[in-house]
Amino acid sequence: MAIIIDENTRVVVQNITGRQGSFHTGQMLAFGTRVVAGVAPGKGGQTVEGVRVFDTVDQAVRATGADASVVFIPAYQAGDGAFEAIDAGIRVLVVITEHIPVADEIELVTYARQKGVTLVGPNTFGIVSSGKCKIGIPSNHFFVPGPVGVVARSGTLTYEIAANLAAAGLGQSTVVGLGGDRAVGLSFVEVLTLFEDDPETKAVVLIGEIGGNAEEEAAGYIAGMSKPVVAYIAGKSAPPGKRMGHAGAIIERGRGTFAGKVEALLASGARVASLPHEVPALIGNVLQER
Amino acid sequence: MKLFEYMGKDLFRAHGIKVPAGQVAATPAEAVAAWRHVGGPVVVKPQVLTGKRGKAGGIRFVDSAAAVAAAAGDVLAMEFGGLKVDKLLVEEKIAISREYYLALTVDGAAGKTVLIASASGGMDIEEVAEEGIVKRHIDPLVGVMPYVGREVAGRLGLTGEPLKQFADLVVRLHRAYRASDAELCEINPLVWTGAEFVAADAKVTIDDDALFRQKDLPRVAEKTDVEKAAADMGLAFVQLDGDIAVMANGAGITMATLDTLSHLGGAPANFLDAGGGTGTEGTVKALELLLGLNPKVIFINIFGGITRCDDVARAVVRFKSERLVKVPLVIRMVGTNEAEGLRILREAGIPAHRVMVEAAASAVALAGKGA
């Protein structure tokens, strides 16, 4: 078991002929991901890394039975490609692209929910079920199968913590990047719910950051979880971020600060690491206590 | 990108939202001409990208050529949070029967646009109690029809003609918001004159990621020179006051890097998220930017994902040799193409760390040596 994706997931890569698309197709294949098709409009019939290229996602899905897609399309066209994947019947949609206009993201998030599609991102590193399937861009060698589920808002910090876990002999069940943008497909609570129900996951690492109120909402759910959670929140020393007039402040109503998030998480029963390299020891402790 | 008030009002006017008659002026003489054009009592408002203009004494009500010229001279010489005033908006003083608050913005937690309204406009909205604020999410696949406006108006206690006018205004504001790819359209105060609603202020922020398709909107620069240079390179940069210049890739790990340096007693000079897939050229430019901060140490913390270690390593080697850099560099590098990156650094005689906290400790120690 793992969450969202596993060894049976069949992946199509959108914009497979691009610099990132072709490079990461090779990396995903090396990881063991079943990349069954690529899409590049006008380039149908070519192959990239031995993977057949189609003109449309619909053609790729019908020919190969792909059920997941990863979008490496530049921001100004990414919305088009993401909606195309949803309409083609893709079940898990991973949008790596950053700088997509927020209005387009809001439409995408809403449409994906309406169609029952699991949207990972936009602006995500992707999702990795260790030893089974990687859809996204993290380097392969930090992912070893194990009992720790990881869910994060930011990419590189996740690699850092996943690598620290691996170095301490703690593997991961699934690592999920929610995406760094304001409107993304998955919430911490949705992913925590999946980890709570996944028999392979024994403990969860939540990697958050200042701003927004996603971590506070997660704390509300963690309080009722049977599995232990270790959190790290980045941004303790960061300068105050940009605020959008008064309207942004109204939504958050004083939430979103480092202290507020840590307080909410501690109150929920989660352990909170002050620096990234402390996470493995805390996970080791909570696993031993069980 | 924030718009100046007068630009926001131009946007509103173009979508049929009533704003006070007014004109922009850059000198006292132009302000007097604007006063003549508008006619009657006017308000003189500095065009700066900050709130709190009123509290700082920047908003003047005047009604004679001499008073307009004096107010304009005063306000043009003022600074608001370090921001100079280049332009004034001279506009008609409107009759106020009641002040409301109305805004559209992004609610990230809901993944939707949210409409926010209050019958307690004019004042600092953050100080209005939660019960006094109406919030309603907008379904992006439906948009805003007049009934949404009527529903919100009803919750604000409006009836009759004001209710109908408010509903129309909400539809128009949403149209302006979507058409301009705004992430904030705020009217505070929204004035009911007794006969109609008038947007007495306009705070509009455009989504930077959508500027590529907003070619007709004006461009407003609000950054310091270094921040602007960074923005032009596509880098997220904030200047701080320490002596350890930092470059990392990804907002989360950049913040964690600052946290780690601070925890170990160091003082970061900046926040620089070089983003993903910056490439060799972009990395060299980012490093040159850091050199401009006169740091004691430059700390490069790369965890390669879409960023490739070999690209960064080549950039570091080029930077060091071409610019004859004497500032010590501390490099931590792991991830995509790590072996190749480390080999390039090794051949150039540049040491690299693999563990973040060890690299950070080394950077803090080097900064201390120079003190």
Interface residues (C-beta under 8 A of the other chain):
Chain A: Q20 H24 Q27 A75 Y76 I96 E98 H99 I100 P101 V102 A103 E105 I106 E107 V109 T110 Y111 Q114 F125 I137 P138 S139 A152 R153 S154 G155 T156 L157 T158 Y159 E160 A163 G180 R182 A183 V184 G185 S187 I207 E209 I210 G212 N213 A214 E217 Y232 A234 G235 K236 S237 A238 P239 M244 G245 H246 A247 G248 A249 I250 I251 R253 S274 L275 P276 H277
Chain B: G51 A103 L104 T105 V106 D107 G108 A109 G111 K112 T113 V114 I116 D124 I125 E126 E130 I133 D139 P140 L141 R178 D181 E183 L184 E186 N188 K203 T205 D207 D209 A210 F212 R213 V238 L240 A248 N249 G250 A251 G252 I253 M255 A256 L258 D259 T260 L261 S262 H263 P268 F271 G275 G276 G277 F303 G304 G305 I306 T307 V334 G335 T336 E338 V355 M356 V357
